[in-house]
Amino acid sequence: MRTLREIPVGSTVTVKRLSGEGPVKRRIMDMGITKGVELYVRKVAPLGDPLEVTVRGYELSLRKADAMMIEVE
């Protein structure tokens, strides 16, 4: 299973599972990233952190550490 961090710019993926614990996982879910939702990777900052995704019609910036907790396909 791949994580969101490994997905190239311009790709659309579906969230399969969220790893992580407690408040961190809750924060990711509060941003609208839940199982089954589609994510479009818009761009990645020059140094690789953060990355910008489109989820549920809005843009969202995610840290590399958070993106590694989101398993996609």
LOTINU-995653 format. One line per 10 residues: number of its first residue (from 1); their letters; for each residue x, y, z of C-alpha. Coordinates in nm, 3 decimals. Example, Ala and Ser with C-alpha at 12.3 -4.5 7.8 and 13.67 -1.06 7.14 Angstrom:
2
1	AS	1.230,-0.450,0.780 | 1.367,-0.106,0.714
***
This chain:
73
1	MRTLREIPVG	0.000,0.000,0.000 | 0.134,0.344,-0.091 | 0.110,0.661,0.113 | 0.003,1.003,-0.013 | 0.365,1.119,0.021 | 0.473,0.884,-0.264 | 0.212,1.002,-0.517 | 0.338,1.218,-0.807 | 0.195,1.564,-0.882 | -0.109,1.552,-1.109
11	STVTVKRLSG	-0.238,1.218,-0.979 | -0.580,1.145,-0.831 | -0.598,0.875,-0.563 | -0.854,0.729,-0.323 | -0.793,0.715,0.053 | -0.790,0.356,0.178 | -0.681,0.392,0.540 | -0.556,0.646,0.792 | -0.280,0.540,1.026 | -0.171,0.746,1.324
21	EGPVKRRIMD	-0.302,0.792,1.673 | -0.550,1.008,1.858 | -0.536,1.384,1.798 | -0.326,1.362,1.479 | -0.565,1.118,1.313 | -0.863,1.324,1.432 | -0.713,1.642,1.280 | -0.665,1.471,0.943 | -1.025,1.349,0.952 | -1.150,1.697,1.050
31	MGITKGVELY	-0.984,1.833,0.734 | -1.214,1.610,0.529 | -0.970,1.329,0.457 | -1.161,1.010,0.533 | -1.171,0.658,0.389 | -1.303,0.651,0.032 | -1.253,1.022,-0.048 | -1.061,1.122,-0.363 | -0.749,1.337,-0.337 | -0.583,1.522,-0.626
41	VRKVAPLGDP	-0.215,1.609,-0.573 | -0.185,1.967,-0.704 | 0.176,2.052,-0.624 | 0.468,1.990,-0.393 | 0.691,2.261,-0.246 | 1.049,2.273,-0.384 | 1.193,2.101,-0.077 | 0.911,1.846,-0.068 | 0.723,1.989,0.230 | 0.435,2.073,0.231
51	LEVTVRGYEL	0.229,1.924,-0.050 | -0.096,2.072,-0.174 | -0.397,1.852,-0.246 | -0.755,1.911,-0.353 | -1.007,1.732,-0.135 | -1.387,1.772,-0.146 | -1.354,2.080,-0.370 | -1.103,2.279,-0.167 | -0.724,2.308,-0.151 | -0.537,2.181,0.149
61	SLRKADAMMI	-0.169,2.188,0.242 | -0.034,1.886,0.426 | 0.299,1.832,0.596 | 0.508,1.540,0.476 | 0.466,1.367,0.813 | 0.085,1.387,0.786 | 0.086,1.270,0.423 | 0.278,0.958,0.526 | -0.015,0.858,0.752 | -0.262,0.851,0.461
71	EVE	-0.264,0.520,0.271 | -0.401,0.551,-0.083 | -0.453,0.355,-0.403
***
